Amino acid sequence: MTTDTTATKRGFHFKDITKMFGGGQSTLRQFGILGSLLVILVVFQVLTWIIKGTGLTLSSGNLINVVNQYSYILILAIGMVMVIIMGHIDLSVGSVAAFTGIVVAKAMADWNLPWPLGILLGLGVGVLVGAWQGFWVAYVGVPAFIVTLAGMLFFRGANQWVGDSQSIPVPQGFKVIGAGYLPELSFIPVPFNVFTMLLALLGVAWIVFWEIRTRRIQHRMGADMAPLWVSVTKVVLISAVILIAGWLFATGREGTSFPISGVILLALVILYSFITNNTVFGRHIYAVGGNRQAARLSGVKDRWVDFFVMMNMSVLASLAGMIYVARATASGPQDGNGWELDAIASVFIGGAAVSGGIGTVIGSIIGGLVMAFLNNGLALLGAGADVVSMIKGLVLLFAVGVDVWNKQQGRPSIIGFLTRRFGRKSDPAEETFDPKANYPTSQKYEAPAVDETRG
């Protein structure tokens, strides 16, 4: 017996737009939150133009400031999404970041430790802290909420004890990771930063390569593929956004370009997207988060997964803390306050499920950018910290409330609603058999008899 896997050719359907970024509920929620991000950018650009006389949100200087100010929160969101997919929560990331920052700053100031070794020391501190917390979660069985709550208190106190509640400056070389930019090529007389534009072109090339590779794999496996027009539209839109953003970063004020902290963030996004989507370990994270018992019966070592996810979170927290200290030029006792809340909010706004098992790195980054530009836009309009905090709380509540309501109603997203409303009334390729529709109400439907003699 043979199976025909050839895709049926059909005309334009609005419903196909849902395949632009996948098709599952998680990717559809990300599609919706991406639209929300675009709306926020446009609204604040228009409001600043009306009130200030010029659009400030999408200016080169403002975009550079946003990356500098929120890169460490986005780094935390990368690790936090893996923790939340597992069904855990980590409240200690801000305190761990502050503790690492003060240890590294004090080591470089008191022991004359070279700054590259200081970075390695900070990552090592993150490994030890993460191993400590991961042990309690994975092998002792204490809930992650309690373990990290204790860690939040302990490492906040440890930060103040090590630094004697004083600010400790860091050397000039160390500041590069938090306040540095891609260098200029003075021998090339062009009105933009060459490395920034090369980075943008590299991003476009990667998007084109990955889309072609994905379609070839789907064709070879006989999987359902998005129509060609969807793939072309996706590549063109993403490439245009990358090139425009690259140009804005490359043409900022003299001496600036794409921040080094942004380069670190991009590298981590690529790395962790690959880990979560294309490795056995990444599949185990989703398996354990979706159904721990089933994963355990399938041979997944869930304790190992718990341990490494918690340890990874502390390592990323340590890196985020060092980037913040490098940008602030000194480590202080109030570093990291509230970071865990921003990271958790970014993950949930980015489409992660409260119950675990659902979420992506890209979605968390989009959620983090929503929070970043919300903060930034309100600040540009002169809103106070009190108003910003209230609005952030409402946005988080709304995002999680919509997720819960969608699950209760069986509606994955607004996009799904639009496709049901404006799409074809029926698609023969997607019709399912309904006994009530195919048989009169007076006739009882009977399933075909099963031949019990067959094996």
C-alpha positions in Angstrom: 0.0 0.0 0.0 1.3 3.4 -0.9 0.5 6.8 0.6 0.3 9.9 -1.5 2.0 12.8 0.4 1.9 15.3 -2.5 0.5 18.6 -1.3 -2.8 19.6 -2.9 -2.5 22.8 -4.9 -5.1 25.3 -4.0 -5.7 29.0 -4.3 -5.2 31.9 -1.9 -6.6 31.4 1.6 -6.3 34.0 4.4 -6.1 31.0 6.8 -2.7 30.2 5.4 -1.2 33.3 7.0 -1.3 31.3 10.3 1.5 29.1 8.9 3.9 32.0 8.5 5.4 31.3 12.0 4.3 27.8 12.4 0.8 26.8 13.1 0.5 25.5 16.7 -1.1 27.4 19.5 2.2 28.6 20.9 3.4 30.1 17.6 0.0 31.7 17.0 0.1 33.4 20.4 3.6 34.6 19.5 2.2 35.9 16.2 -0.4 37.8 18.1 2.1 39.3 20.6 4.3 40.3 17.7 1.4 42.3 16.3 1.0 43.9 19.7 4.7 44.9 19.7 4.2 46.5 16.3 1.1 48.4 17.5 3.1 49.7 20.6 5.9 50.9 18.4 3.5 52.7 16.0 1.4 54.2 18.8 4.4 55.6 20.7 6.0 56.8 17.5 2.8 58.8 16.7 2.3 60.1 20.2 5.9 61.3 20.5 5.5 63.0 17.2 2.3 64.8 18.2 3.5 65.7 21.7 7.3 66.3 21.2 7.2 67.4 17.6 9.3 64.4 16.4 8.9 60.7 16.5 11.4 59.5 19.1 10.5 55.8 19.6 12.1 54.6 16.3 15.0 57.0 16.3 18.5 55.6 16.2 19.5 56.9 19.6 16.4 55.5 21.3 16.7 52.0 19.8 20.4 51.9 20.9 19.3 53.0 24.4 16.6 50.3 24.6 19.1 47.6 23.7 21.6 48.9 26.3 19.0 49.2 29.0 17.1 46.0 28.6 19.5 43.4 27.2 20.1 41.9 30.6 16.4 41.4 31.2 16.1 39.7 27.8 19.0 37.4 28.7 17.2 36.5 31.9 14.0 35.8 29.9 15.9 33.2 27.8 16.7 31.2 30.8 13.4 31.9 32.5 11.3 30.4 29.7 13.1 27.1 30.1 12.4 27.1 33.8 8.7 28.0 33.2 8.3 25.3 30.5 9.5 22.8 33.1 6.7 24.0 35.4 9.0 25.8 37.8 9.7 29.5 38.7 12.9 31.2 39.7 12.6 34.2 42.0 16.3 34.4 42.8 17.7 35.7 39.4 17.9 39.3 40.5 19.7 38.5 43.7 22.1 36.0 42.0 22.9 38.7 39.4 23.7 41.2 42.1 25.7 38.7 44.1 27.8 37.8 41.0 28.3 41.4 40.1 29.7 42.3 43.6 32.0 39.3 43.7 33.4 40.0 40.3 33.8 43.8 41.0 35.5 43.1 44.3 37.8 40.5 42.8 39.0 42.9 40.1 39.4 45.8 42.6 41.0 44.0 45.5 42.9 41.1 43.8 43.8 43.0 40.6 42.1 40.1 38.7 42.2 40.8 34.9 38.7 41.5 33.5 38.6 38.5 31.2 39.3 36.2 34.2 36.7 38.3 36.1 34.1 37.2 33.5 35.1 33.6 33.9 34.9 34.0 37.6 31.4 35.3 37.4 30.2 32.5 35.2 31.8 30.0 37.7 29.8 31.7 40.5 26.7 31.2 38.4 27.5 27.5 37.9 28.0 26.9 41.7 24.8 28.9 42.7 22.8 27.0 40.0 24.2 23.6 41.1 23.2 24.4 44.7 19.7 25.4 43.8 19.3 22.7 41.2 20.3 20.1 43.8 17.5 21.1 46.2 14.9 21.2 43.4 15.9 18.0 41.5 17.2 15.6 44.2 15.7 16.8 47.5 12.4 17.6 45.9 11.8 21.1 47.4 9.6 23.1 45.1 11.5 25.6 43.0 9.4 28.5 44.3 10.6 27.8 47.8 14.2 27.1 46.9 14.6 30.3 44.8 12.7 32.4 47.3 15.3 31.3 49.9 18.0 32.1 47.3 16.5 35.5 46.7 16.9 36.3 50.4 20.2 34.7 50.9 22.0 36.1 47.9 20.6 39.6 48.4 22.1 39.5 51.9 25.3 38.0 50.5 25.6 40.9 48.0 25.4 43.4 50.8 27.8 41.4 53.1 30.5 41.0 50.4 30.3 44.6 49.3 29.7 46.0 52.7 26.7 47.8 51.2 29.1 50.0 49.1 29.4 50.6 45.4 32.6 49.1 43.8 33.8 50.4 40.4 35.0 48.1 37.7 37.9 48.6 35.3 37.6 50.2 31.8 38.1 47.0 29.9 35.3 45.3 31.7 32.8 48.0 30.7 33.0 46.9 27.1 30.4 44.1 27.6 27.8 46.5 28.9 28.6 49.8 27.4 30.6 49.0 24.3 29.7 49.2 20.6 30.8 47.5 17.4 33.9 49.3 16.2 34.2 51.7 13.3 36.3 51.1 10.3 37.9 54.6 9.8 39.6 53.6 6.6 36.2 53.0 4.9 34.6 56.4 4.3 30.9 55.5 4.6 28.2 57.3 6.6 27.3 54.1 8.6 28.9 51.5 10.8 30.1 48.7 8.5 30.1 45.9 11.1 26.5 46.7 12.1 25.3 46.5 8.4 27.3 43.3 7.9 25.6 41.8 10.9 22.2 42.8 9.4 23.1 41.3 6.0 24.3 38.1 7.8 20.9 38.0 9.5 19.0 38.3 6.2 21.2 35.6 4.7 20.4 33.3 7.6 16.7 33.9 7.4 16.7 33.0 3.6 18.9 29.9 4.2 16.8 28.6 7.1 13.5 29.0 5.2 14.8 27.2 2.2 16.2 24.4 4.4 13.0 24.1 6.3 10.9 23.8 3.1 13.3 21.1 1.7 13.1 19.1 4.9 9.3 19.3 4.9 9.1 18.3 1.3 11.5 15.3 1.8 9.5 14.1 4.8 6.1 14.7 3.1 5.0 17.1 5.8 2.4 19.8 5.4 4.1 22.9 4.0 3.0 26.5 4.0 2.2 27.8 0.5 5.2 29.4 -1.3 3.6 32.9 -1.1 3.6 32.6 2.7 7.3 31.7 2.9 8.2 34.5 0.4 6.1 37.0 2.4 7.7 35.9 5.7 11.3 36.2 4.3 10.6 39.6 2.7 9.0 41.1 5.9 11.6 39.8 8.3 14.5 40.8 6.0 13.0 44.3 5.6 12.7 44.7 9.4 16.3 43.5 9.9 17.8 45.8 7.3 15.8 48.8 8.5 16.8 48.1 12.1 20.4 47.6 11.0 20.5 50.9 9.2 19.0 52.7 12.2 21.6 51.2 14.5 24.4 51.9 12.0 23.6 55.5 11.6 23.3 56.6 15.2 25.2 59.4 16.8 29.0 59.3 16.3 30.8 56.8 18.4 27.8 54.5 18.7 26.5 51.5 16.7 25.0 48.1 17.6 25.8 47.5 21.3 28.1 44.6 22.4 25.4 43.6 24.9 23.1 43.2 21.9 25.6 41.0 20.1 25.8 38.8 23.2 22.0 38.7 23.3 21.7 37.7 19.7 24.3 34.9 20.1 22.3 33.5 23.1 19.0 33.7 21.2 20.5 31.7 18.4 22.2 29.2 20.7 19.2 28.5 22.9 16.7 28.5 20.1 18.8 25.7 18.6 19.1 23.9 21.9 15.3 24.0 22.6 14.2 23.1 19.1 16.9 20.8 17.7 18.5 18.8 20.5 17.5 15.9 22.7 17.9 18.0 25.8 15.5 20.6 24.4 12.9 17.9 23.6 13.3 16.5 27.1 12.5 20.0 28.6 9.2 20.1 26.7 8.4 16.5 27.5 8.9 16.9 31.3 7.1 20.2 31.3 4.2 18.8 29.4 3.8 15.5 31.3 6.4 14.6 33.8 5.1 11.1 34.5 4.8 10.2 30.9 8.3 11.5 30.2 9.7 9.5 33.1 8.1 6.3 31.8 9.6 7.1 28.4 13.1 7.0 29.9 13.7 10.7 30.3 15.9 11.5 33.4 13.7 14.3 34.7 15.9 15.0 37.7 18.9 15.7 35.4 16.7 18.0 33.3 15.5 19.9 36.4 19.1 20.2 37.7 20.6 21.6 34.4 17.7 23.9 33.7 18.0 25.5 37.2 21.8 25.7 36.9 21.5 27.2 33.4 19.2 29.9 34.8 21.8 31.0 37.4 24.6 31.1 34.8 22.5 33.4 32.6 21.6 35.5 35.7 25.3 35.9 36.4 26.0 37.0 32.9 23.1 39.5 33.0 24.5 40.8 36.3 28.0 41.4 34.9 26.5 43.2 31.8 24.5 45.5 34.0 27.5 46.2 36.3 29.7 46.9 33.2 27.1 49.4 31.9 26.6 51.0 35.3 30.4 51.2 35.8 30.1 49.9 39.4 28.4 47.2 41.4 26.0 48.3 44.2 23.7 46.8 46.9 20.5 47.7 45.0 21.4 45.9 41.7 19.0 43.4 40.4 15.9 44.6 42.4 12.7 43.4 40.6 14.6 41.8 37.7 12.9 38.4 38.3 9.5 40.0 37.9 10.3 41.6 34.5 11.8 38.3 33.3 8.8 36.3 34.3 6.4 38.8 32.8 8.4 38.7 29.5 8.0 34.9 29.3 4.2 34.9 30.0 3.6 37.8 27.7 5.6 36.0 25.0 3.2 33.0 24.9 4.4 30.6 27.6 1.7 28.6 29.4 1.2 29.0 33.2 0.9 25.2 33.5 4.2 24.6 31.7 5.1 22.6 28.6 4.6 25.6 26.2 6.9 28.5 25.4 9.7 29.4 23.1 12.9 31.5 23.3 11.8 33.8 20.5 8.4 34.3 22.1 10.0 35.4 25.3 12.3 37.8 23.5 9.2 39.3 21.8 7.4 39.5 25.2 10.5 41.2 26.7 10.6 43.7 23.8 6.9 44.5 24.5 7.8 45.3 28.1 10.9 47.3 27.1 9.2 49.5 24.6 6.2 50.0 26.9 8.6 51.2 29.6 10.5 53.3 27.1 7.5 54.8 25.4 5.9 55.9 28.6 9.2 57.4 29.8 9.4 59.4 26.6 6.0 60.7 27.2 7.0 61.8 30.7 5.0 59.2 32.7 6.2 58.6 36.2 7.4 55.3 37.7 4.0 54.8 39.4 2.1 54.9 36.1 4.6 52.6 34.4 4.3 50.0 37.1 0.5 50.0 37.1 0.4 49.6 33.3 2.9 46.8 33.3 0.9 45.0 35.9 -2.3 45.3 33.8 -0.5 44.2 30.6 0.8 41.0 32.4 -2.6 40.3 33.9 -4.3 40.7 30.5 -1.8 38.5 28.7 -2.1 35.6 31.1 -5.9 36.1 31.3 -6.2 35.9 27.6 -4.1 32.7 27.6 -6.3 31.1 30.2 -9.5 32.2 28.6 -8.4 30.9 25.2 -7.8 27.5 26.7 -11.2 27.4 28.3 -12.9 28.5 25.1 -10.8 26.4 22.8 -9.7 29.4 20.8 -6.0 29.6 20.2 -5.7 33.2 19.1 -7.2 36.3 17.5 -5.7 35.0 14.2 -7.7 31.9 14.6 -10.8 33.9 15.0 -10.1 35.9 11.9 -9.5 32.8 9.8 -12.7 31.2 10.9 -14.6 34.5 10.2 -13.1 35.4 6.8 -11.7 32.0 5.5 -13.5 29.5 3.3 -16.7 28.1 4.8 -15.5 24.6 4.1 -12.3 23.1 2.8 -12.6 19.6 1.4 -9.0 18.9 2.3 -9.8 19.6 6.0 -13.3 18.2 6.4 -13.9 15.6 9.0 -16.7 13.0 9.2 -19.6 14.0 11.3 -22.3 11.2 11.9 -25.0 13.8 12.7 -24.3 15.7 9.5 -24.2 12.6 7.3 -27.1 10.6 8.8 -30.7 11.7 9.4 -31.6 12.3 13.0 -34.1 9.4 12.8 -31.5 7.0 11.6 -29.1 5.6 14.2 -25.5 5.6 13.2 -23.6 2.3 13.6 -19.9 1.9 13.3 -18.7 -0.8 10.9 -18.1 -4.2 12.4 -14.6 -5.1 13.4 -13.1 -8.4 12.2 -11.8 -9.9 15.5 -10.1 -12.7 13.7 -7.5 -10.3 12.3 -4.3 -9.6 14.3 
